[in-house]
Amino acid sequence: MSRKNYVFTSESVSEGHPDKVCDRISDAVLDAFLAAEPEARVAAETFATTNRVVIGGEVGLSDKEALKDYMGRIEEIARACIKDIGYEQDKFHHATCEITNLLHEQSAHIAQGVNASGNKDEGAGDQGIMFGFATNETPELMPAPIHYAHAVLRRLAEVRKDGTEPTLRPDAKSQLSVQYEDGKPVGVTSIVLSTQHADENQTSQDIRAIVEPYIREVLPEGWITEATEWWVNPTGTFVIGGPDGDAGLTGRKIIVDTYGGAAPHGGGAFSGKDPTKVDRSAAYVSRYLAKNVVASGLADKCTIQLSYAIGVSKPLSIYCDTFGTGEMDDSVIEAAIGQIIDLTPRGIREHLSLNRPIYARTAAYGHFGRAPEADGGFSWEKTDLVDALKAAV
């Protein structure tokens, strides 16, 4: 029997966190290639440290001349990302940091497993297991701790960028410990917020005075009480930040990207990978399926797992767990999922329209729990399978 009363903690990091700078650049590279050719192949990795960004991995376009042209744009893409995030520090500035492009053409041995040929269907870009999760504890059908940890940092980024809070800087982390009673989130027992700032003379109390109104604005009414513990910039000064303060790497924040530890993660990162890589596309469709199960009222909480083998088109397994909250046996939902959607890599990409330049926006504040956008961004957050699911179970 699952616990009903407990405290659960999740963290988020801002777009200026060193790892998120790298995720953003990798996804911007991906978007550039998908804009050139929807079937482009990209697996881009970025490393950032003091005054330096290194981009490596593999890319592929059918037009080899176009590939050369786009390879020449990588530095421009990276600098634009760093500028938009807001880095203009002496030791990490969008105009002066050194950028090294080590991208190369996709391995033919990987391509032969993925590409369709003869009687062979297009296969998965790698083996692996992917998880999706949804819960009815927030309107977005996300776990409350990670959802609100993201919301805090997103709001602080807004007021930093629009000039309302000119002393805030890009690098920040949040952490919320959420109290659950009878299985529902009811408040926060502690709030941790560390944010880079402009002036060494600003104290932790000064920073709390800046950020507290926005944190209160974002969290549900009544969640902050006199008993809530506040830890704002607990180490004191935080002026040196971003890749100058700590190195960054693509794909190091996979729990921040997903469910904040409230649900399993398959292990594969998302950013920089085109949607033939099931690490990304199958994780998106797993969330899509879990969200539709909960949105349909078939369960209060749902985990979906899919598994794949490189070069094989169909999933090897479909697993559903509704944690005892389902309206019917979980095996019935598993069978229904296999009936209502094509879960081959090609089927996923076509159903969710994933071959579009929609990925740079996913690089910070979570890949899930976001509103579907008119151009196809966050299409995996739609709940348009509800009727089909109800009819199939």
N, C-alpha and C positions, 0 to 999 in steps of 0.2 A: 504494500500500500504506500503510495507516494505521500511525502510530507506536505502539510498544508500551511504551516507557519514557519518561516525561515527568513534569512537575509541573503540576497544574492547580489553579487557585484560584477559590473562590466566596465570596461574602459573604452575610450575612443581617443584618437589622435587627430590633430588638425591637418589641413592641406599643406601646412608649412613644416610638419614633422619630416625629418630627413628621409624616412622610408616612403612617406607619401609624396614627397617631391619626386622620388624615383618612380613610383607607381604612375604619377601623372605624366611624366615624360614618356614612359613606355607606352601608355595608352594613347598619348597624342601621336606617337609614331605609328601605332596601329591605325588610328583614325585616318592619318594621312594616306596610308597605303590602301585602306578600304575605300576612301574617296576616289582614289585613282582606279581601283578595280575591286568590285565587291567580293571576288574570289581570291583576293590576295592572301598570301600566307605570311604570318608574322609571329615571331616569338622573341620579343625584345626585352632585354634586361638592362637596368640602369644602376650604376653605382655613383654615389656622390659623397664628396668630402670637402675639406677646405679648398676653396677656389678651383675645384675640379669636378667634372662630370664625365663618366665613361659609359658609353652605350654599346652593348654587344648583342649577339644573338643572330637569328636568321630571318631572312625575308625573301619573298618570292612574288614576282609578277610575271604574267605570260609574255609581256612586251619587255624584252631585255633592255632596249634603249630607254624606255620609261623607268625601268628599275634604276639605271644609272642616274637619271635625272632626280629621282626621289631620294636616292642615297646622298645626293648633294645638298638636300634640304634639311638634313637631320639636325645640324647645329642651329639653324634658324628656329626649328620647332622647339628644341630644348630651351633656347633663350626665351622664347615667347611664354613657355610654361613658367619658368622661373620668375619672369616679370609679372605675370598675372598673379602668381602666388604672393608676390610682394617683397622679394629679396633684393635689397640694395645695400647690403652690408659690405664693409671694406674687404672682408675675406670670403664673401659669397654674394656676388653682384651679377645680375643677369647680363650686363654688358661686358664684364671683364673676366668672368670665370673661364677656365680652360675646358673646352669640350672636345672629347675624343670619340670618333665614330668607328667602332669595330664591327658593325653589322656585316653579314655576308649572306650569300645566297643559300636558300634552304637545301638541306641535305637531300640528295636524290633517294637515299634509302628510307628516309621518313616519308617523302612524297609518294613513293610507290605503295606504301601501306594505306595512305589516306585517299589517293586519287582513285576515281572510278576508272575501270578499263575492261574492255571485253564484256564478259559475263559477271565481272566483279563489281559489287556495289561500293560506293564510297565508304571508307572505313573510319573508325574513330582515330583521332590524332595521337592517342596514347592509351595505355591501359589505365585503370584506376577506379576508385569509388567516389561517388559524389552524393552529398546530402542536401536536402531542402527541408525547411522547417517553417511552421506558422503556428501562432497561438492567438486566441481571441482576447488577450489581456490588454491590447491597445487597438485603436481603430485601424491602424496600419497592419494589424495581425503580426506584430513583431514583439519579441520580449521587451518588456519595459526598460530594463537597465541599459541595454545597448541603444535602444531607440532614443532615450532622453540624453544619454551621454553624447551621442552624435548631435542632437538638437542644440545642446549647450554650445558646442564648438562651432557649429554652423552659424549660430546667431552672433557669436563673438567675431567670426570672420566677416560677417555682414557689416557690423558697426566699425570694424577696423578699416575695411575697404572703402566704405562711404564717407570716412573722415569723422564720424561721430566720436570715435575713441582713437585719437591720433597717436597715443603712446603705446598702444598694443602692437605687437609684432607677430609674424606668421606662425612661429612654432608654439604648439600648445598641446596639452593632454588633459583629459577629464576622466573622472572615475566616480561612479555612483553606486552606493550600496542601498539596495531597495528592500524595504520590509514587505513581506508577503503575509497576509492573514487569510485563512481559508482558501489558499491558493491564488489570491488576487493581490496585485501590488497596491499598497495603500500609502506609502511614504518613503522618504529617504532617511536612513540613519546617519550617513556621512556623505559629504561632497568633497572631492579632491579636484583641484583645478590648478594646474601649473601653466603659466603663459609667459612667453618671452615679452619683454617690455623695453622701452627706449632708454630709460634713465637709471643709472646705477643708484641714484638717491631715492628712487621709489621703493618703499617698503612693502612687505607682504600686506600690511593693513591698507596701504594706498591701492594696491592691485585689487584687494577684495572690494574696496569701495567702488571700483570701476566695474567689476564683473558681476557682483551680487545682484544688482537689479535685473540684469539680463538672464541670469540663472533662475531667479524667481519668476520672471516672465515666461520662461520656457516650460518649467515644471508644472504639473497639475496643481490646482489650488488645494491647499491643505497638506501638501506632501512635505513641506519644510516646516518644522516645529522648533520649539525652544530646545528640544533635546537633540536636534540635528547637529552633528559635528562638522565644522568647516575647516578645511586644510587648503588654503590658497597660497601658492608659491611657498610651501613649507620650508624650503631650504634658503629662502631669502632672495637675493639678486638672481635674475635670469635674463641677462642682456645678451650674452653670447649664445646663440641658438642656431637651429637649422643644421645644415651640413658642416658649418664651421665648428659647431659644438659637438657634433657626433656624426659618424658616417651613416649613410642611408643606402638601402638596397631594395630593389623591386621584390615584392612578394613576401615581405617579412611581417605583415600585419594581417594574416589570414583570419584570425578570430575577430579582430576589429571589423574586417570586411564583411563578416557574415552575421553571427548571432551572439557575439559577446561571450561565448562559452556556454550558453544556455542549450545548445544543441550540438550534435557531432559535426566535425568537419572532415572532409575526405583527405585533406593533406595537400592538395594542389592549389597553388595561388592562381589568381585570375588575371592581374594586370599584365599588359603586353602580349597577351595571347589572342590570336584570331579565333573565331568561333568553331573552326574545325577541331580545336582542342577541347575535348569534353571536360577537362578540368573546369573550364569556364561555362560552356554552353549547357552541359548536363547539370551543373550546379544551378544554373539559372532556371532550367526547366523543372528541376526538382523543387525549387522554391515555388515556382508557378503552380505545380501540382499540389503541393502542401497547402498553399494559400487558398486554392480553389476548394480543396476538401473542407477547410475550416469555414470559408465564406459560404459554402453551400449548407452549413449546419450539420454536416455529417459527423463532425467531431469538434471539440473545443481546442484540441492541440494535435498536431500531426507532424511526423517526420517521414520523409520519403528518401530512400536510398536507391541509386542506380549504379550499375557496374558495367564496365566496358573492357574490351581487349583491343590493342592497337591493330588497325586494319580490318576489324570486324564491325559490321554495320549495326547489328541489333544489340541491344543491351543484354548482358548475360543474366541479369537478375533485376527484379523490381521488388522492393520491400517497403511496407507501410507499417507504422506504429502510431496508434492514436492514444496510447497511454491509458487505455481503459475508458476513454471519453467518447468513443465512437458509437454511432447509432446501429452499427452492424459489425460483424467480424472483420478484422483488418484484411483478411484474405479476399473478401468481396471487393474492397476498395482497390486492392492490388490488381485484381482481374479487370475491373472497370477501367483503370488507368491504361492498361494494355490495349483496350478497345477504342478509346476515344482520342488517342494521339499517337502519331508516328514518332517513336523515340530513337530512330536512327539519327546520326549526326546531321544528315541532310534534312531530315524531317523536322528536327528541332530548329535548325537555322531558318527554315522556310516558315514554320508556324509562328515563330517569335520575331521574324524579320531581323535576324542578327547580323546580316552582311551589310551593315551600315556604319558610318563613322559616328558612333554613339557612346564611345567608351571612356574618353577623357573625363567626362562628368561623373563617372562611377568611381574614380580613383580616390576620393575622400568622402567621408561621412556615410559610408556603407553602400554596398551594392543592393541591399534589400530594404523594404519599407519606404521606398520612394514612390512618388506619384508617376504613373505612366505619362509619357510626353507625346506631343502631337507628331514629332518626327520619328517615333518608334523607340525613343529612349525609355529604358525601364519597362519594356513590353512584358517582361516576365512578372510584373506586378499587377497585370490585369486579372480580373475575376470572370472572364468570359467563358470558362468551362463549367460553370455552376450547373447550368441546365443539362449539359451532356452527362456530367457526373451523376446527377440525380436520376436521369433516365437509365443509366447503365448499371446502377446498383440494385 
